[in-house]
Amino acid sequence: MHMIYLWRQKILFSLATVQNA
């Protein structure tokens, strides 16, 4: 299920962006 993988990656990326901001 690549959809789940991409979704999780998107969440992790979003969290990282918030921390960097």
Secondary structure, 3 states (H helix, E strand, C coil): CHHHHHHHHHHHHHHHHHHHC
